[in-house]
Amino acid sequence: MTLSFESLVWPDDAEAAIRFLTSNEWPFHGLPRLSYDQAAQVKLAGDDVASFWIRADTERIGLIRAFDLEDLDAGSPLFDLRIAEGARKFGVGRAAVTWLTAHLFSTHVELHRIEATTRHDNVAMQRVFERCSYRLEGRMLEAWKNADGTRSDTLTYAILRSEWRALPCS
Ligand SMILES: CC(C)(COP(=O)(O)OP(=O)(O)OC[C@H]1O[C@@H](n2cnc3c(N)ncnc32)[C@H](O)[C@@H]1OP(=O)(O)O)[C@@H](O)C(=O)NCCC(=O)NCCS
């Protein structure tokens, strides 16, 4: 499988993004199943958001959304990563976070750190963070609101530019 990453073009890719978001299940997101209208409300482009497709050859198998991009000098962008059900557990998550980290630090020279959060029971995403050298920075108790009204803990991860620079692959 040859992976590539490309910017989502807004609004040309809007329907493709809705199709992608509604045709997969997202068990660790606030809304595991998105309706058309809910998917249409996911912010994919704007001054503070940039999105990228993950392609395996010609097929779109994933979507990365980087947000909080408005004040890069002082702030820390976050990201959301979603891989199609049939493409999970093949190393795509790890490749995507490795690519995104390099892309953000290389594109934005003022960027000091990147943050990411995940639900406490999302073992796959935690493993991806560890494999990509993101540090666990904290656990926010009951900060994650689930669709059924229950609450979960949020784990927060980050990587500094200096930590990324020290990686053999950077
Ligand atoms: C979480 C997600 C991005 C991980 O991507 P992926 O392509 O499936 O993960 P990878 O294949 O790169 O695996 C990375 C590591 O996690 C491990 N892993 C993957 N899925 C796992 C699972 N369900 N349980 C335990 N470990 C798992 C892999 O074995 C691998 O570990 P290794 O490097 O030690 O072999 C993907 O499963 C996904 O999109 N899930 C739904 C959306 C989601 O939860 N996104 C995160 C939002 S914060």
The ligand as an SDF file (V2000), in Angstrom:
LIG
                    3D

 48 50  0  0  0  0  0  0  0  0999 V2000
   -6.9460    5.1840   16.0830 C   0  0  0  0  0  0  0  0  0  0  0  0
   -6.4970    5.0090   14.6360 C   0  0  0  0  0  0  0  0  0  0  0  0
   -6.1960    6.3690   14.0280 C   0  0  0  0  0  0  0  0  0  0  0  0
   -5.2170    4.1590   14.6530 C   0  0  0  0  0  0  0  0  0  0  0  0
   -4.7670    4.0150   13.3350 O   0  0  0  0  0  0  0  0  0  0  0  0
   -4.3610    2.5960   12.7430 P   0  0  0  0  0  0  0  0  0  0  0  0
   -3.9250    2.7880   11.3560 O   0  0  0  0  0  0  0  0  0  0  0  0
   -5.4660    1.6420   13.0110 O   0  0  0  0  0  0  0  0  0  0  0  0
   -3.1070    2.2410   13.6830 O   0  0  0  0  0  0  0  0  0  0  0  0
   -1.7160    1.6020   13.2260 P   0  0  0  0  0  0  0  0  0  0  0  0
   -2.0120    0.4460   12.3300 O   0  0  0  0  0  0  0  0  0  0  0  0
   -0.8170    2.6630   12.7340 O   0  0  0  0  0  0  0  0  0  0  0  0
   -1.2030    1.0080   14.5900 O   0  0  0  0  0  0  0  0  0  0  0  0
   -0.3380    1.7070   15.4590 C   0  0  0  0  0  0  0  0  0  0  0  0
   -0.1070    0.8470   16.6830 C   0  0  0  0  0  0  0  0  0  0  0  0
   -1.3420    0.6820   17.3850 O   0  0  0  0  0  0  0  0  0  0  0  0
   -1.6360   -0.6980   17.5290 C   0  0  0  0  0  0  0  0  0  0  0  0
   -3.0800   -0.8580   17.3800 N   0  0  0  0  0  0  0  0  0  0  0  0
   -3.8200   -0.5380   16.2950 C   0  0  0  0  0  0  0  0  0  0  0  0
   -5.1140   -0.8030   16.5490 N   0  0  0  0  0  0  0  0  0  0  0  0
   -5.1570   -1.3120   17.8090 C   0  0  0  0  0  0  0  0  0  0  0  0
   -6.2210   -1.7540   18.6440 C   0  0  0  0  0  0  0  0  0  0  0  0
   -7.4950   -1.7270   18.2220 N   0  0  0  0  0  0  0  0  0  0  0  0
   -5.9200   -2.1820   19.8840 N   0  0  0  0  0  0  0  0  0  0  0  0
   -4.6320   -2.1960   20.3310 C   0  0  0  0  0  0  0  0  0  0  0  0
   -3.5740   -1.7630   19.5830 N   0  0  0  0  0  0  0  0  0  0  0  0
   -3.8520   -1.3380   18.3410 C   0  0  0  0  0  0  0  0  0  0  0  0
   -0.8930   -1.3930   16.4000 C   0  0  0  0  0  0  0  0  0  0  0  0
   -0.6240   -2.7510   16.6770 O   0  0  0  0  0  0  0  0  0  0  0  0
    0.3600   -0.5480   16.3340 C   0  0  0  0  0  0  0  0  0  0  0  0
    1.2330   -0.9300   17.3800 O   0  0  0  0  0  0  0  0  0  0  0  0
    2.7400   -1.3900   17.0360 P   0  0  0  0  0  0  0  0  0  0  0  0
    3.3370   -0.2070   16.2770 O   0  0  0  0  0  0  0  0  0  0  0  0
    3.3370   -1.6180   18.3460 O   0  0  0  0  0  0  0  0  0  0  0  0
    2.5950   -2.6080   16.1570 O   0  0  0  0  0  0  0  0  0  0  0  0
   -7.5770    4.2790   13.7920 C   0  0  0  0  0  0  0  0  0  0  0  0
   -7.8330    3.0370   14.3640 O   0  0  0  0  0  0  0  0  0  0  0  0
   -8.8760    5.0620   13.6530 C   0  0  0  0  0  0  0  0  0  0  0  0
   -9.0270    5.8760   12.7580 O   0  0  0  0  0  0  0  0  0  0  0  0
   -9.8240    4.8050   14.5800 N   0  0  0  0  0  0  0  0  0  0  0  0
  -11.1180    5.4920   14.5470 C   0  0  0  0  0  0  0  0  0  0  0  0
  -10.9600    6.9900   14.7470 C   0  0  0  0  0  0  0  0  0  0  0  0
  -10.2000    7.3260   16.0100 C   0  0  0  0  0  0  0  0  0  0  0  0
  -10.3980    6.7300   17.0730 O   0  0  0  0  0  0  0  0  0  0  0  0
   -9.3310    8.3380   15.8850 N   0  0  0  0  0  0  0  0  0  0  0  0
   -8.6020    8.8680   16.9730 C   0  0  0  0  0  0  0  0  0  0  0  0
   -9.2690   10.1210   17.4250 C   0  0  0  0  0  0  0  0  0  0  0  0
   -8.4460   10.8540   18.7990 S   0  0  0  0  0  0  0  0  0  0  0  0
  1  2  1  0
  2  3  1  0
  2  4  1  0
  2 36  1  0
  4  5  1  0
  5  6  1  0
  6  7  2  0
  6  8  1  0
  6  9  1  0
  9 10  1  0
 10 11  2  0
 10 12  1  0
 10 13  1  0
 13 14  1  0
 14 15  1  0
 15 16  1  0
 15 30  1  0
 16 17  1  0
 17 18  1  0
 17 28  1  0
 18 19  1  0
 18 27  1  0
 19 20  2  0
 20 21  1  0
 21 22  1  0
 21 27  2  0
 22 23  1  0
 22 24  2  0
 24 25  1  0
 25 26  2  0
 26 27  1  0
 28 29  1  0
 28 30  1  0
 30 31  1  0
 31 32  1  0
 32 33  2  0
 32 34  1  0
 32 35  1  0
 36 37  1  0
 36 38  1  0
 38 39  2  0
 38 40  1  0
 40 41  1  0
 41 42  1  0
 42 43  1  0
 43 44  2  0
 43 45  1  0
 45 46  1  0
 46 47  1  0
 47 48  1  0
M  END
$$$$
